[in-house]
């Protein structure tokens, strides 16, 4: 029972107690027509995350401050923002990671059109999702069941961890400052989705055309910005984008390779990053 | 009276809510060939279903071939303290395996057994390992699978659109009226049938696992439209929510921690659940640590660990330990898996719990125990529905998922919610579509009624210098937490009634700052109507049920009462008042009754 008794009485952040402290935040206020940063100072409490402070500002000083959030536990991907310029989930950014007394700046994610304050129009992502050819499973096993093995499922489950926070889309330089590329580029989130479908042991659908042309996979030059910001730590570049690129090269010009892979349900690919 | 233009859309079936139940309903309705739309308050894929962690209960028998629907049915009824609607429990147990397999057909990837089948995990109150799961993020897998399937079926989705009122043509549903959050503009849906799939009510309590969305919208829409509610006093406090630091208090810690070997301990390291095994579960629960630990591997020769008693029992036990002074420094108890399972096993089985504690509490759950305590999680009560069709008392109005009542009785078993969503979501979509197809013409919406609703919705902008909606909300949460919480007594419940009446008056005087565009203060002011409605219904039910059963514990009536064992408390609004009456439970057929007599 030693593990129980050894727990310090003050809790995890006892050394950096926030009692009596305040914090000042600069938050973007405005809409598509324009706006400015506004400063708010509110009391801090132990263990707070950035979203807690935003909620406190909303409750006490700015009832109409627009912010998206749902689960407050890093599971829904709603509260993406740029905190001191870094794209993060507000609910998973602890206040004790900032230097006490320093003003913290929060702005909306930049790649998508602003609606109001910290809320942006992310409909681009939902539009692109519609263009992905759906999952199409192969026939059932002769006994009416489906069998898949954990080792084949593991790598696709990594992609299924995606919470659609769109931070990867936000930092992707192909679209971050290039509105004109959005037409012909789906972005890292959709590449993860495409990889999940392409590597699904049961799937039989053909997405090679989409990958090569409409999704714009070729635009990506593997700078790994997307991987760095992923709050689910999905190896977007190594495990999703690079294998898709290899596939476009080999299978687009060698349809037999594509058929062989679809029939076996297995991927000969090596070098998965764990 | 203020009036302004609004957009109008016409459908056969509209589904309000895009969690598991709403999406499944929409998929089914659309498959029947009717014009279908989904309307949701958040972005698609963000609904509270993503928070479901442990899994989806279905007697597939992949791990324990002995399992079948009858065992699942019996577990569900006993977990619900026999207050369940037997027919819903039967349908649920019979159909959930097919709904799991259907998700797999649509691309979901559940964890696998060695033979390549869907793996199943142990959970509280389930006799066999029964929960199909994906690590501890099963809800995310469900919602993403349904979301993508729905998108490819071409169903119209209205995101960040909030329905405020159902409209009727005589006694029939005619549509729904609401607003776009983004612009604040109004929107009218003319519809032959409406499916409510709006989820729960947890945002009325201070310590809750629920998100901002869980404000009892569907229950309020239904009762405002004349439907009946049942069992509104039955609120589940999940035994394991985070307690520290204060800002994360209430966030859910999956029951999967205990399902995978974790155990509850008090401040002196005692596994206290052995002291709290109720008579009702004695025969099937281990009374010593050795047997409890052996049960995980060998269920034939051992009885289940008391750590996995149904949630109501565990939550009360934790509460008693804390009250007796045996709690942790931050007012919880310990949940320990670190000393019981290897670190890599914990990381593989419970990745998001590991992440959550590491990031939010600086606790490494592979090395240290967690501090946990009860958190408001789920309402078993809600809109009264027909077991087979999910139809409510209002023609053309259907309800499925947490908003509907009956399946879970007085207490829901873990894992029975995700399966509930898809089993009854499908039925709601099917029967709403059939109802719409049989209706000869589109019902007529009363334009005058629309104008009255619009006027009400804009009232908070006209009040100046009134109440801050967030302050009213904070006081409501304080009231429900302290007076209508896990343990209840009559004087406190009556005090709650007075406070709720005061809050209702304050809400009349609420005012909002800023404009119509994406204004959370306005949205909160409107949601408060729903939160106050469900809080009142819960309190009225809690006063009337003079016994303790499942999610309803009365300190002044600490035992079950044979009279209340046989009745639902049915509520209906009449002239603005909640009227309550008792109605006998539906009678279970003899062949099902036998399942409880054979001593399974």
Interface residues (C-beta under 8 A of the other chain):
Chain A: X1 X3 X4 X5 X7 X9 X10 X11 X12 X13 X31 X45 X46 X47 X48 X49 X52 X58 X59 X60 X62 X63 X64 X65 X66 X67 X68 X69 X70 X71 X72 X73 X74 X75 X76 X77 X78 X92 X94 X115 X116 X117 X119 X121 X122 X126 X129 X130 X134 X135 X137 X145 X146 X147 X148 X149 X150 X153 X156 X157 X160 X161 X162 X163 X164 X197 X200 X203
Chain B: X42 X43 X44 X45 X46 X47 X48 X50 X51 X101 X104 X105 X106 X107 X109 X111 X112 X115 X116 X117 X134 X135 X137 X140 X141 X144 X148 X149 X151 X152 X159 X182 X211 X212 X213 X244 X245 X246 X247 X248 X251 X252 X265 X267 X268 X269 X328 X329 X330 X334 X336 X338 X339 X352 X355 X356 X359 X360 X361 X362 X363 X367 X368 X369 X371 X468 X469 X470 X471 X474 X512 X513 X514 X515 X517 X518 X519 X520 X521 X522 X524
